[in-house]
Amino acid sequence: MNIAILKEDIQMKKCTIVKNSKKEDNFIIELIKAIKRLNTENIQSKEVLKHVVQSFANYTERIWYKYSRVINITKQFKE
């Protein structure tokens, strides 16, 4: 009998924002401002919609990395 053991990469780090922290508050405030800046009044084509969605994703990613921090995942890690 042969048992195949596949190598699997396990993520050892994670980005997070501490719940109920000042950074979480600032993240939410800045995200709300970014959403309000999106021009969603005149979406008449798929290309315009794609641009709006991509802008939202870019804003969210930039704000997330501004306020999140990288933590190591260990055997004792609890979320």
PDB file of N, CA, C and O in Angstrom, chain B, residues numbered from 101:
ATOM      1  N   MET B 101       0.841  -1.159   0.000  1.00  0.00           N
ATOM      2  CA  MET B 101       0.000   0.000   0.000  1.00  0.00           C
ATOM      3  C   MET B 101       0.901   1.241   0.000  1.00  0.00           C
ATOM      4  O   MET B 101       1.873   1.315   0.752  1.00  0.00           O
ATOM      5  N   ASN B 102       0.566   2.200  -0.844  1.00  0.00           N
ATOM      6  CA  ASN B 102       1.280   3.481  -0.907  1.00  0.00           C
ATOM      7  C   ASN B 102       0.362   4.590  -0.434  1.00  0.00           C
ATOM      8  O   ASN B 102      -0.794   4.680  -0.846  1.00  0.00           O
ATOM      9  N   ILE B 103       0.887   5.424   0.428  1.00  0.00           N
ATOM     10  CA  ILE B 103       0.132   6.583   0.914  1.00  0.00           C
ATOM     11  C   ILE B 103       0.871   7.832   0.455  1.00  0.00           C
ATOM     12  O   ILE B 103       2.017   8.069   0.836  1.00  0.00           O
ATOM     13  N   ALA B 104       0.204   8.616  -0.360  1.00  0.00           N
ATOM     14  CA  ALA B 104       0.814   9.847  -0.862  1.00  0.00           C
ATOM     15  C   ALA B 104       0.684  10.945   0.187  1.00  0.00           C
ATOM     16  O   ALA B 104      -0.401  11.195   0.712  1.00  0.00           O
ATOM     17  N   ILE B 105       1.793  11.586   0.480  1.00  0.00           N
ATOM     18  CA  ILE B 105       1.790  12.718   1.407  1.00  0.00           C
ATOM     19  C   ILE B 105       2.183  13.948   0.607  1.00  0.00           C
ATOM     20  O   ILE B 105       3.312  14.060   0.128  1.00  0.00           O
ATOM     21  N   LEU B 106       1.257  14.852   0.471  1.00  0.00           N
ATOM     22  CA  LEU B 106       1.486  16.053  -0.311  1.00  0.00           C
ATOM     23  C   LEU B 106       1.986  17.173   0.581  1.00  0.00           C
ATOM     24  O   LEU B 106       1.517  17.360   1.704  1.00  0.00           O
ATOM     25  N   LYS B 107       2.947  17.912   0.053  1.00  0.00           N
ATOM     26  CA  LYS B 107       3.454  19.076   0.778  1.00  0.00           C
ATOM     27  C   LYS B 107       2.442  20.208   0.636  1.00  0.00           C
ATOM     28  O   LYS B 107       1.976  20.501  -0.465  1.00  0.00           O
ATOM     29  N   GLU B 108       2.111  20.832   1.741  1.00  0.00           N
ATOM     30  CA  GLU B 108       1.153  21.928   1.729  1.00  0.00           C
ATOM     31  C   GLU B 108       1.740  23.110   2.486  1.00  0.00           C
ATOM     32  O   GLU B 108       2.212  22.976   3.614  1.00  0.00           O
ATOM     33  N   ASP B 109       1.699  24.268   1.839  1.00  0.00           N
ATOM     34  CA  ASP B 109       2.175  25.477   2.508  1.00  0.00           C
ATOM     35  C   ASP B 109       1.086  25.980   3.438  1.00  0.00           C
ATOM     36  O   ASP B 109      -0.073  26.121   3.048  1.00  0.00           O
ATOM     37  N   ILE B 110       1.481  26.247   4.669  1.00  0.00           N
ATOM     38  CA  ILE B 110       0.537  26.737   5.660  1.00  0.00           C
ATOM     39  C   ILE B 110       0.892  28.180   5.989  1.00  0.00           C
ATOM     40  O   ILE B 110       2.039  28.498   6.307  1.00  0.00           O
ATOM     41  N   GLN B 111      -0.099  29.036   5.909  1.00  0.00           N
ATOM     42  CA  GLN B 111       0.117  30.443   6.194  1.00  0.00           C
ATOM     43  C   GLN B 111       0.504  30.616   7.663  1.00  0.00           C
ATOM     44  O   GLN B 111      -0.179  30.118   8.558  1.00  0.00           O
ATOM     45  N   MET B 112       1.602  31.324   7.897  1.00  0.00           N
ATOM     46  CA  MET B 112       2.099  31.504   9.255  1.00  0.00           C
ATOM     47  C   MET B 112       1.905  32.928   9.765  1.00  0.00           C
ATOM     48  O   MET B 112       2.211  33.223  10.920  1.00  0.00           O
ATOM     49  N   LYS B 113       1.401  33.806   8.911  1.00  0.00           N
ATOM     50  CA  LYS B 113       1.163  35.195   9.319  1.00  0.00           C
ATOM     51  C   LYS B 113      -0.218  35.621   8.860  1.00  0.00           C
ATOM     52  O   LYS B 113      -0.781  35.065   7.917  1.00  0.00           O
ATOM     53  N   LYS B 114      -0.741  36.607   9.540  1.00  0.00           N
ATOM     54  CA  LYS B 114      -2.088  37.087   9.243  1.00  0.00           C
ATOM     55  C   LYS B 114      -2.153  38.575   9.539  1.00  0.00           C
ATOM     56  O   LYS B 114      -1.529  39.051  10.487  1.00  0.00           O
ATOM     57  N   CYS B 115      -2.903  39.309   8.735  1.00  0.00           N
ATOM     58  CA  CYS B 115      -3.134  40.731   9.009  1.00  0.00           C
ATOM     59  C   CYS B 115      -4.452  40.864   9.755  1.00  0.00           C
ATOM     60  O   CYS B 115      -5.438  40.209   9.417  1.00  0.00           O
ATOM     61  N   THR B 116      -4.460  41.711  10.767  1.00  0.00           N
ATOM     62  CA  THR B 116      -5.670  41.880  11.568  1.00  0.00           C
ATOM     63  C   THR B 116      -5.728  43.285  12.139  1.00  0.00           C
ATOM     64  O   THR B 116      -4.715  43.979  12.236  1.00  0.00           O
ATOM     65  N   ILE B 117      -6.924  43.687  12.512  1.00  0.00           N
ATOM     66  CA  ILE B 117      -7.139  44.934  13.254  1.00  0.00           C
ATOM     67  C   ILE B 117      -7.785  44.523  14.568  1.00  0.00           C
ATOM     68  O   ILE B 117      -8.757  43.768  14.578  1.00  0.00           O
ATOM     69  N   VAL B 118      -7.252  45.014  15.662  1.00  0.00           N
ATOM     70  CA  VAL B 118      -7.768  44.653  16.980  1.00  0.00           C
ATOM     71  C   VAL B 118      -9.193  45.185  17.133  1.00  0.00           C
ATOM     72  O   VAL B 118      -9.464  46.364  16.902  1.00  0.00           O
ATOM     73  N   LYS B 119     -10.086  44.292  17.524  1.00  0.00           N
ATOM     74  CA  LYS B 119     -11.493  44.641  17.709  1.00  0.00           C
ATOM     75  C   LYS B 119     -11.641  45.683  18.821  1.00  0.00           C
ATOM     76  O   LYS B 119     -10.959  45.614  19.844  1.00  0.00           O
ATOM     77  N   ASN B 120     -12.541  46.645  18.607  1.00  0.00           N
ATOM     78  CA  ASN B 120     -12.847  47.711  19.567  1.00  0.00           C
ATOM     79  C   ASN B 120     -11.644  48.599  19.892  1.00  0.00           C
ATOM     80  O   ASN B 120     -11.544  49.137  20.994  1.00  0.00           O
ATOM     81  N   SER B 121     -10.741  48.747  18.938  1.00  0.00           N
ATOM     82  CA  SER B 121      -9.561  49.586  19.151  1.00  0.00           C
ATOM     83  C   SER B 121      -9.725  50.913  18.408  1.00  0.00           C
ATOM     84  O   SER B 121     -10.631  51.073  17.590  1.00  0.00           O
ATOM     85  N   LYS B 122      -8.844  51.849  18.704  1.00  0.00           N
ATOM     86  CA  LYS B 122      -8.847  53.133  18.012  1.00  0.00           C
ATOM     87  C   LYS B 122      -8.543  52.932  16.529  1.00  0.00           C
ATOM     88  O   LYS B 122      -9.098  53.625  15.676  1.00  0.00           O
ATOM     89  N   LYS B 123      -7.657  51.976  16.225  1.00  0.00           N
ATOM     90  CA  LYS B 123      -7.334  51.683  14.818  1.00  0.00           C
ATOM     91  C   LYS B 123      -8.561  51.165  14.074  1.00  0.00           C
ATOM     92  O   LYS B 123      -8.765  51.497  12.906  1.00  0.00           O
ATOM     93  N   GLU B 124      -9.377  50.356  14.744  1.00  0.00           N
ATOM     94  CA  GLU B 124     -10.596  49.863  14.110  1.00  0.00           C
ATOM     95  C   GLU B 124     -11.549  51.033  13.839  1.00  0.00           C
ATOM     96  O   GLU B 124     -12.148  51.116  12.767  1.00  0.00           O
ATOM     97  N   ASP B 125     -11.683  51.919  14.800  1.00  0.00           N
ATOM     98  CA  ASP B 125     -12.535  53.099  14.610  1.00  0.00           C
ATOM     99  C   ASP B 125     -12.045  53.940  13.435  1.00  0.00           C
ATOM    100  O   ASP B 125     -12.840  54.358  12.593  1.00  0.00           O
ATOM    101  N   ASN B 126     -10.745  54.186  13.377  1.00  0.00           N
ATOM    102  CA  ASN B 126     -10.176  54.984  12.291  1.00  0.00           C
ATOM    103  C   ASN B 126     -10.336  54.289  10.948  1.00  0.00           C
ATOM    104  O   ASN B 126     -10.607  54.941   9.939  1.00  0.00           O
ATOM    105  N   PHE B 127     -10.170  52.977  10.926  1.00  0.00           N
ATOM    106  CA  PHE B 127     -10.361  52.204   9.696  1.00  0.00           C
ATOM    107  C   PHE B 127     -11.784  52.394   9.179  1.00  0.00           C
ATOM    108  O   PHE B 127     -11.984  52.656   7.994  1.00  0.00           O
ATOM    109  N   ILE B 128     -12.759  52.263  10.054  1.00  0.00           N
ATOM    110  CA  ILE B 128     -14.166  52.389   9.657  1.00  0.00           C
ATOM    111  C   ILE B 128     -14.470  53.807   9.180  1.00  0.00           C
ATOM    112  O   ILE B 128     -15.144  53.988   8.166  1.00  0.00           O
ATOM    113  N   ILE B 129     -13.986  54.797   9.894  1.00  0.00           N
ATOM    114  CA  ILE B 129     -14.218  56.199   9.510  1.00  0.00           C
ATOM    115  C   ILE B 129     -13.631  56.473   8.128  1.00  0.00           C
ATOM    116  O   ILE B 129     -14.289  57.073   7.278  1.00  0.00           O
ATOM    117  N   GLU B 130     -12.395  56.033   7.906  1.00  0.00           N
ATOM    118  CA  GLU B 130     -11.743  56.291   6.621  1.00  0.00           C
ATOM    119  C   GLU B 130     -12.403  55.501   5.492  1.00  0.00           C
ATOM    120  O   GLU B 130     -12.490  55.990   4.366  1.00  0.00           O
ATOM    121  N   LEU B 131     -12.867  54.286   5.780  1.00  0.00           N
ATOM    122  CA  LEU B 131     -13.550  53.484   4.770  1.00  0.00           C
ATOM    123  C   LEU B 131     -14.882  54.132   4.368  1.00  0.00           C
ATOM    124  O   LEU B 131     -15.235  54.149   3.188  1.00  0.00           O
ATOM    125  N   ILE B 132     -15.605  54.653   5.335  1.00  0.00           N
ATOM    126  CA  ILE B 132     -16.869  55.349   5.037  1.00  0.00           C
ATOM    127  C   ILE B 132     -16.607  56.555   4.143  1.00  0.00           C
ATOM    128  O   ILE B 132     -17.347  56.793   3.189  1.00  0.00           O
ATOM    129  N   LYS B 133     -15.560  57.315   4.445  1.00  0.00           N
ATOM    130  CA  LYS B 133     -15.205  58.470   3.609  1.00  0.00           C
ATOM    131  C   LYS B 133     -14.874  58.033   2.190  1.00  0.00           C
ATOM    132  O   LYS B 133     -15.278  58.688   1.229  1.00  0.00           O
ATOM    133  N   ALA B 134     -14.140  56.930   2.050  1.00  0.00           N
ATOM    134  CA  ALA B 134     -13.762  56.427   0.722  1.00  0.00           C
ATOM    135  C   ALA B 134     -15.002  56.000  -0.060  1.00  0.00           C
ATOM    136  O   ALA B 134     -15.103  56.257  -1.260  1.00  0.00           O
ATOM    137  N   ILE B 135     -15.937  55.354   0.616  1.00  0.00           N
ATOM    138  CA  ILE B 135     -17.168  54.919  -0.055  1.00  0.00           C
ATOM    139  C   ILE B 135     -17.973  56.128  -0.526  1.00  0.00           C
ATOM    140  O   ILE B 135     -18.539  56.111  -1.620  1.00  0.00           O
ATOM    141  N   LYS B 136     -18.025  57.170   0.292  1.00  0.00           N
ATOM    142  CA  LYS B 136     -18.753  58.378  -0.099  1.00  0.00           C
ATOM    143  C   LYS B 136     -18.116  59.070  -1.303  1.00  0.00           C
ATOM    144  O   LYS B 136     -18.808  59.737  -2.073  1.00  0.00           O
ATOM    145  N   ARG B 137     -16.793  58.914  -1.469  1.00  0.00           N
ATOM    146  CA  ARG B 137     -16.101  59.531  -2.602  1.00  0.00           C
ATOM    147  C   ARG B 137     -16.348  58.805  -3.922  1.00  0.00           C
ATOM    148  O   ARG B 137     -16.098  59.363  -4.990  1.00  0.00           O
ATOM    149  N   LEU B 138     -16.836  57.569  -3.860  1.00  0.00           N
ATOM    150  CA  LEU B 138     -17.076  56.811  -5.090  1.00  0.00           C
ATOM    151  C   LEU B 138     -18.211  57.451  -5.884  1.00  0.00           C
ATOM    152  O   LEU B 138     -19.250  57.810  -5.331  1.00  0.00           O
ATOM    153  N   ASN B 139     -17.996  57.586  -7.169  1.00  0.00           N
ATOM    154  CA  ASN B 139     -19.026  58.157  -8.037  1.00  0.00           C
ATOM    155  C   ASN B 139     -19.908  57.026  -8.556  1.00  0.00           C
ATOM    156  O   ASN B 139     -19.544  56.331  -9.505  1.00  0.00           O
ATOM    157  N   THR B 140     -21.065  56.846  -7.932  1.00  0.00           N
ATOM    158  CA  THR B 140     -21.976  55.765  -8.325  1.00  0.00           C
ATOM    159  C   THR B 140     -23.267  56.294  -8.948  1.00  0.00           C
ATOM    160  O   THR B 140     -24.224  55.544  -9.140  1.00  0.00           O
ATOM    161  N   GLU B 141     -23.287  57.573  -9.258  1.00  0.00           N
ATOM    162  CA  GLU B 141     -24.517  58.181  -9.778  1.00  0.00           C
ATOM    163  C   GLU B 141     -24.764  57.909 -11.254  1.00  0.00           C
ATOM    164  O   GLU B 141     -25.911  57.945 -11.700  1.00  0.00           O
ATOM    165  N   ASN B 142     -23.719  57.640 -12.016  1.00  0.00           N
ATOM    166  CA  ASN B 142     -23.893  57.532 -13.459  1.00  0.00           C
ATOM    167  C   ASN B 142     -23.161  56.303 -14.004  1.00  0.00           C
ATOM    168  O   ASN B 142     -22.248  56.426 -14.819  1.00  0.00           O
ATOM    169  N   ILE B 143     -23.568  55.128 -13.549  1.00  0.00           N
ATOM    170  CA  ILE B 143     -22.960  53.884 -14.028  1.00  0.00           C
ATOM    171  C   ILE B 143     -23.803  53.373 -15.188  1.00  0.00           C
ATOM    172  O   ILE B 143     -24.865  52.783 -14.992  1.00  0.00           O
ATOM    173  N   GLN B 144     -23.303  53.613 -16.411  1.00  0.00           N
ATOM    174  CA  GLN B 144     -24.087  53.261 -17.591  1.00  0.00           C
ATOM    175  C   GLN B 144     -23.472  52.135 -18.411  1.00  0.00           C
ATOM    176  O   GLN B 144     -24.021  51.746 -19.442  1.00  0.00           O
ATOM    177  N   SER B 145     -22.339  51.612 -17.963  1.00  0.00           N
ATOM    178  CA  SER B 145     -21.718  50.522 -18.717  1.00  0.00           C
ATOM    179  C   SER B 145     -20.949  49.613 -17.771  1.00  0.00           C
ATOM    180  O   SER B 145     -20.668  49.965 -16.625  1.00  0.00           O
ATOM    181  N   LYS B 146     -20.615  48.431 -18.288  1.00  0.00           N
ATOM    182  CA  LYS B 146     -19.841  47.499 -17.485  1.00  0.00           C
ATOM    183  C   LYS B 146     -18.456  48.048 -17.176  1.00  0.00           C
ATOM    184  O   LYS B 146     -17.906  47.791 -16.106  1.00  0.00           O
ATOM    185  N   GLU B 147     -17.895  48.803 -18.112  1.00  0.00           N
ATOM    186  CA  GLU B 147     -16.563  49.367 -17.917  1.00  0.00           C
ATOM    187  C   GLU B 147     -16.547  50.376 -16.766  1.00  0.00           C
ATOM    188  O   GLU B 147     -15.619  50.396 -15.958  1.00  0.00           O
ATOM    189  N   VAL B 148     -17.575  51.201 -16.704  1.00  0.00           N
ATOM    190  CA  VAL B 148     -17.676  52.179 -15.622  1.00  0.00           C
ATOM    191  C   VAL B 148     -17.875  51.448 -14.292  1.00  0.00           C
ATOM    192  O   VAL B 148     -17.261  51.808 -13.288  1.00  0.00           O
ATOM    193  N   LEU B 149     -18.722  50.435 -14.284  1.00  0.00           N
ATOM    194  CA  LEU B 149     -18.945  49.651 -13.071  1.00  0.00           C
ATOM    195  C   LEU B 149     -17.642  48.986 -12.619  1.00  0.00           C
ATOM    196  O   LEU B 149     -17.319  48.999 -11.431  1.00  0.00           O
ATOM    197  N   LYS B 150     -16.899  48.410 -13.558  1.00  0.00           N
ATOM    198  CA  LYS B 150     -15.613  47.791 -13.218  1.00  0.00           C
ATOM    199  C   LYS B 150     -14.671  48.812 -12.593  1.00  0.00           C
ATOM    200  O   LYS B 150     -13.968  48.503 -11.631  1.00  0.00           O
ATOM    201  N   HIS B 151     -14.655  50.017 -13.132  1.00  0.00           N
ATOM    202  CA  HIS B 151     -13.785  51.068 -12.593  1.00  0.00           C
ATOM    203  C   HIS B 151     -14.191  51.435 -11.161  1.00  0.00           C
ATOM    204  O   HIS B 151     -13.332  51.598 -10.294  1.00  0.00           O
ATOM    205  N   VAL B 152     -15.481  51.562 -10.919  1.00  0.00           N
ATOM    206  CA  VAL B 152     -15.963  51.911  -9.578  1.00  0.00           C
ATOM    207  C   VAL B 152     -15.609  50.800  -8.583  1.00  0.00           C
ATOM    208  O   VAL B 152     -15.144  51.072  -7.476  1.00  0.00           O
ATOM    209  N   VAL B 153     -15.834  49.555  -8.990  1.00  0.00           N
ATOM    210  CA  VAL B 153     -15.529  48.422  -8.116  1.00  0.00           C
ATOM    211  C   VAL B 153     -14.026  48.336  -7.850  1.00  0.00           C
ATOM    212  O   VAL B 153     -13.612  48.064  -6.723  1.00  0.00           O
ATOM    213  N   GLN B 154     -13.210  48.564  -8.875  1.00  0.00           N
ATOM    214  CA  GLN B 154     -11.756  48.532  -8.698  1.00  0.00           C
ATOM    215  C   GLN B 154     -11.291  49.667  -7.784  1.00  0.00           C
ATOM    216  O   GLN B 154     -10.395  49.474  -6.962  1.00  0.00           O
ATOM    217  N   SER B 155     -11.886  50.828  -7.924  1.00  0.00           N
ATOM    218  CA  SER B 155     -11.557  51.940  -7.029  1.00  0.00           C
ATOM    219  C   SER B 155     -11.884  51.591  -5.587  1.00  0.00           C
ATOM    220  O   SER B 155     -11.097  51.860  -4.680  1.00  0.00           O
ATOM    221  N   PHE B 156     -13.060  50.987  -5.381  1.00  0.00           N
ATOM    222  CA  PHE B 156     -13.449  50.568  -4.035  1.00  0.00           C
ATOM    223  C   PHE B 156     -12.444  49.569  -3.467  1.00  0.00           C
ATOM    224  O   PHE B 156     -12.033  49.685  -2.313  1.00  0.00           O
ATOM    225  N   ALA B 157     -12.051  48.591  -4.276  1.00  0.00           N
ATOM    226  CA  ALA B 157     -11.082  47.586  -3.828  1.00  0.00           C
ATOM    227  C   ALA B 157      -9.743  48.232  -3.482  1.00  0.00           C
ATOM    228  O   ALA B 157      -9.121  47.877  -2.480  1.00  0.00           O
ATOM    229  N   ASN B 158      -9.301  49.176  -4.306  1.00  0.00           N
ATOM    230  CA  ASN B 158      -8.030  49.864  -4.044  1.00  0.00           C
ATOM    231  C   ASN B 158      -8.090  50.669  -2.753  1.00  0.00           C
ATOM    232  O   ASN B 158      -7.165  50.614  -1.943  1.00  0.00           O
ATOM    233  N   TYR B 159      -9.176  51.419  -2.557  1.00  0.00           N
ATOM    234  CA  TYR B 159      -9.345  52.188  -1.323  1.00  0.00           C
ATOM    235  C   TYR B 159      -9.317  51.260  -0.108  1.00  0.00           C
ATOM    236  O   TYR B 159      -8.611  51.512   0.868  1.00  0.00           O
ATOM    237  N   THR B 160     -10.096  50.188  -0.189  1.00  0.00           N
ATOM    238  CA  THR B 160     -10.205  49.261   0.935  1.00  0.00           C
ATOM    239  C   THR B 160      -8.854  48.643   1.271  1.00  0.00           C
ATOM    240  O   THR B 160      -8.477  48.566   2.441  1.00  0.00           O
ATOM    241  N   GLU B 161      -8.130  48.205   0.255  1.00  0.00           N
ATOM    242  CA  GLU B 161      -6.824  47.587   0.490  1.00  0.00           C
ATOM    243  C   GLU B 161      -5.833  48.576   1.110  1.00  0.00           C
ATOM    244  O   GLU B 161      -5.108  48.239   2.046  1.00  0.00           O
ATOM    245  N   ARG B 162      -5.814  49.787   0.581  1.00  0.00           N
ATOM    246  CA  ARG B 162      -4.893  50.803   1.111  1.00  0.00           C
ATOM    247  C   ARG B 162      -5.207  51.120   2.572  1.00  0.00           C
ATOM    248  O   ARG B 162      -4.306  51.209   3.405  1.00  0.00           O
ATOM    249  N   ILE B 163      -6.487  51.289   2.870  1.00  0.00           N
ATOM    250  CA  ILE B 163      -6.896  51.616   4.235  1.00  0.00           C
ATOM    251  C   ILE B 163      -6.646  50.427   5.162  1.00  0.00           C
ATOM    252  O   ILE B 163      -6.205  50.612   6.296  1.00  0.00           O
ATOM    253  N   TRP B 164      -6.922  49.213   4.695  1.00  0.00           N
ATOM    254  CA  TRP B 164      -6.696  48.015   5.508  1.00  0.00           C
ATOM    255  C   TRP B 164      -5.226  47.926   5.931  1.00  0.00           C
ATOM    256  O   TRP B 164      -4.925  47.724   7.107  1.00  0.00           O
ATOM    257  N   TYR B 165      -4.315  48.078   4.964  1.00  0.00           N
ATOM    258  CA  TYR B 165      -2.897  47.949   5.298  1.00  0.00           C
ATOM    259  C   TYR B 165      -2.379  49.117   6.133  1.00  0.00           C
ATOM    260  O   TYR B 165      -1.360  48.994   6.812  1.00  0.00           O
ATOM    261  N   LYS B 166      -3.074  50.239   6.083  1.00  0.00           N
ATOM    262  CA  LYS B 166      -2.689  51.377   6.917  1.00  0.00           C
ATOM    263  C   LYS B 166      -2.969  51.089   8.390  1.00  0.00           C
ATOM    264  O   LYS B 166      -2.177  51.466   9.254  1.00  0.00           O
ATOM    265  N   TYR B 167      -4.080  50.429   8.685  1.00  0.00           N
ATOM    266  CA  TYR B 167      -4.503  50.235  10.071  1.00  0.00           C
ATOM    267  C   TYR B 167      -4.304  48.810  10.608  1.00  0.00           C
ATOM    268  O   TYR B 167      -4.386  48.599  11.818  1.00  0.00           O
ATOM    269  N   SER B 168      -4.046  47.841   9.741  1.00  0.00           N
ATOM    270  CA  SER B 168      -3.871  46.467  10.234  1.00  0.00           C
ATOM    271  C   SER B 168      -2.422  46.222  10.634  1.00  0.00           C
ATOM    272  O   SER B 168      -1.526  47.011  10.332  1.00  0.00           O
ATOM    273  N   ARG B 169      -2.225  45.120  11.314  1.00  0.00           N
ATOM    274  CA  ARG B 169      -0.863  44.729  11.673  1.00  0.00           C
ATOM    275  C   ARG B 169      -0.716  43.240  11.396  1.00  0.00           C
ATOM    276  O   ARG B 169      -1.691  42.489  11.422  1.00  0.00           O
ATOM    277  N   VAL B 170       0.520  42.824  11.132  1.00  0.00           N
ATOM    278  CA  VAL B 170       0.809  41.426  10.840  1.00  0.00           C
ATOM    279  C   VAL B 170       1.082  40.708  12.159  1.00  0.00           C
ATOM    280  O   VAL B 170       1.864  41.172  12.989  1.00  0.00           O
ATOM    281  N   ILE B 171       0.425  39.578  12.330  1.00  0.00           N
ATOM    282  CA  ILE B 171       0.688  38.756  13.509  1.00  0.00           C
ATOM    283  C   ILE B 171       1.083  37.354  13.048  1.00  0.00           C
ATOM    284  O   ILE B 171       0.672  36.901  11.980  1.00  0.00           O
ATOM    285  N   ASN B 172       1.875  36.683  13.857  1.00  0.00           N
ATOM    286  CA  ASN B 172       2.269  35.312  13.573  1.00  0.00           C
ATOM    287  C   ASN B 172       1.191  34.363  14.067  1.00  0.00           C
ATOM    288  O   ASN B 172       0.627  34.551  15.145  1.00  0.00           O
ATOM    289  N   ILE B 173       0.913  33.345  13.270  1.00  0.00           N
ATOM    290  CA  ILE B 173      -0.036  32.317  13.666  1.00  0.00           C
ATOM    291  C   ILE B 173       0.770  31.194  14.307  1.00  0.00           C
ATOM    292  O   ILE B 173       1.688  30.652  13.693  1.00  0.00           O
ATOM    293  N   THR B 174       0.429  30.853  15.522  1.00  0.00           N
ATOM    294  CA  THR B 174       1.120  29.796  16.252  1.00  0.00           C
ATOM    295  C   THR B 174       0.133  28.684  16.592  1.00  0.00           C
ATOM    296  O   THR B 174      -1.060  28.799  16.313  1.00  0.00           O
ATOM    297  N   LYS B 175       0.629  27.617  17.190  1.00  0.00           N
ATOM    298  CA  LYS B 175      -0.245  26.506  17.604  1.00  0.00           C
ATOM    299  C   LYS B 175      -1.285  26.983  18.598  1.00  0.00           C
ATOM    300  O   LYS B 175      -2.395  26.454  18.636  1.00  0.00           O
ATOM    301  N   GLN B 176      -0.940  27.973  19.401  1.00  0.00           N
ATOM    302  CA  GLN B 176      -1.855  28.475  20.426  1.00  0.00           C
ATOM    303  C   GLN B 176      -2.728  29.617  19.924  1.00  0.00           C
ATOM    304  O   GLN B 176      -3.469  30.207  20.711  1.00  0.00           O
ATOM    305  N   PHE B 177      -2.663  29.947  18.630  1.00  0.00           N
ATOM    306  CA  PHE B 177      -3.397  31.081  18.065  1.00  0.00           C
ATOM    307  C   PHE B 177      -4.895  30.895  18.254  1.00  0.00           C
ATOM    308  O   PHE B 177      -5.449  29.841  17.939  1.00  0.00           O
ATOM    309  N   LYS B 178      -5.541  31.934  18.773  1.00  0.00           N
ATOM    310  CA  LYS B 178      -7.000  31.954  18.912  1.00  0.00           C
ATOM    311  C   LYS B 178      -7.515  33.203  18.240  1.00  0.00           C
ATOM    312  O   LYS B 178      -6.928  34.276  18.384  1.00  0.00           O
ATOM    313  N   GLU B 179      -8.595  33.078  17.516  1.00  0.00           N
ATOM    314  CA  GLU B 179      -9.151  34.230  16.823  1.00  0.00           C
ATOM    315  C   GLU B 179     -10.240  34.861  17.623  1.00  0.00           C
ATOM    316  O   GLU B 179     -10.828  35.852  17.191  1.00  0.00           O
TER     317      GLU B 179
END
